[in-house]
Amino acid sequence: MTRGIGFLIAAQFVSGLADNALLIVAMARLAELGQSAWLAPLLKAVFTLAYVLLAPFVGALADRWPKARVMLVANGLKALACALMALAVDPLLAFALAGVGAAVYSPAKYGLVTELSPRDQLVHANGWLEVTTVGAIILGTALGGALVGPLLQWDAARALGHALPVGTALGAALLVVLGLYAVAGALNLLIPASGTPLHAMQASFSALLARFGHAQRTLWRDALGSVSLGVTTLFWGAGATLQFVVLAWAQHNLGLSLSGAAYLQGVVAIGIGVGALAAGRWVRLQQAPRVLALGVLMGLAVPLLTLVHSVPVAAPLLATVGALAGFFVVPMNALLQHRGQQLLGAGESIAVQNFNENLCVLAMLGAYAGLQAAGWPLHRLAFGLGAFVAGGVGLVMWRYRKSQGHSLLLKEKQT
């Protein structure tokens, strides 16, 4: 792994750490303001929505300017969101701005991985990127909990928070998060330029939309692009829904509290990290389509959760599902980045991926909430989710074999 990739991964880890800590602090701020509990999930919704609405613009932006510079500006937007929250701006509005920063950050980050990594190291680099992303989620959530808990017991922290416009002890927590964004920005400055030629950006809104539509059609019609885009879209949509299934199942079947159920989600995340590392070590780019069968196996494993009623059995099962997911998604991400760079631009292809994945997240979470409201029992929801994942990946495998897309990758290897 090159030094440039190392600085890139370090910068995204610290920035992701701050993102996840800021989410917890924002939730605490909503509670402090006496807002209704149902507003807390809206924080995640407004954050995700930015990826969908801004997709036609952020990909073109990432390919128009040096990606390390785009990452620096995007990190600044997230820092501004944190500062606005410290200035007593509404948490939902501030966190929506953080979502804009994250939407700009993502195509530049993943596009730069593609540009800085040799082709034979792309899966390996993606493995480390996935591991640090999972680590940022786990540690960032834990840090957020510490910032809204033990930190607020310190007299100095309470005094500092009350001296800020926000006027509460949470101000000190926001300053810590702001410091993390500053560290991430400093690491951004150490990322070298990739030297990849820049792409001109369309001059009008309609031209941007037309270009984005062209990018969508290009990836979905490409044999390898459609495989990787289809399964990653399905994976992230199902993964977001699985989080809520696991929380409900752990409370219903295992008798755990909400916090205990959240710890089990951490077991899934650890499994994803292990699977991602293993994929980065043992799977090469031309072997990526071979991991598709793991997606079917992962889907078939989800309904098994409903048969488990003890934590000692649940923990290894969840870790296994996570490991399958990590081993499955990392080569698919690398394949999509590789084909996207060849067919379009690195940033543009990632923006297409973000659009489809986050639109699927919103759609599947909406469907899950609707089925819950209709009175579907938990076991039926779990079976439905598992069947959807297994069937969806199976369909992608069938279409891939029918199109003989593997021959395209073999030809690339020979040239």
Sequence and secondary structure as in RCSB ss.txt:
>XXXX:A:sequence
MTRGIGFLIAAQFVSGLADNALLIVAMARLAELGQSAWLAPLLKAVFTLAYVLLAPFVGALADRWPKARVMLVAN
GLKALACALMALAVDPLLAFALAGVGAAVYSPAKYGLVTELSPRDQLVHANGWLEVTTVGAIILGTALGGALVGP
LLQWDAARALGHALPVGTALGAALLVVLGLYAVAGALNLLIPASGTPLHAMQASFSALLARFGHAQRTLWRDALG
SVSLGVTTLFWGAGATLQFVVLAWAQHNLGLSLSGAAYLQGVVAIGIGVGALAAGRWVRLQQAPRVLALGVLMGL
AVPLLTLVHSVPVAAPLLATVGALAGFFVVPMNALLQHRGQQLLGAGESIAVQNFNENLCVLAMLGAYAGLQAAG
WPLHRLAFGLGAFVAGGVGLVMWRYRKSQGHSLLLKEKQT
>XXXX:A:secstr
  HHHHHHHHHHHHHHHHHHHHHHHHHHHHHHTT  GGGHHHHHHHHHHHHHHTHHHHHHHHHHS HHHHHHHHH
HHHHHHHHHHHTT  HHHHHHHHHHHHHHHHHHHHHHHHHHS GGGHHHHHHHHHHHHHHHHHHHHHHHHHHTTG
GGGSHHHHHHHHHSTT STHHHHHHHHHHHHHHHHHHHTTS           SSHHHHHHHHHHHHHHHHHSHHH
HHHHHHHHHHHHHHHHHHHHHHHHHHHTS   HHHHHHHHHHHHHHHHHHHHHHHHH  GGGGGGGHHHHHHHHH
HGGGGGG  SHHHHHHHHHHHHHHHHHHHHHHHHHHHHHHHHHS HHHHHHHHHHHHHHHHHHHHHHHHHHHHTT
  HHHHHHHHHHHHHHHHHHHHHHHHHHTTHHHHHHHHH 
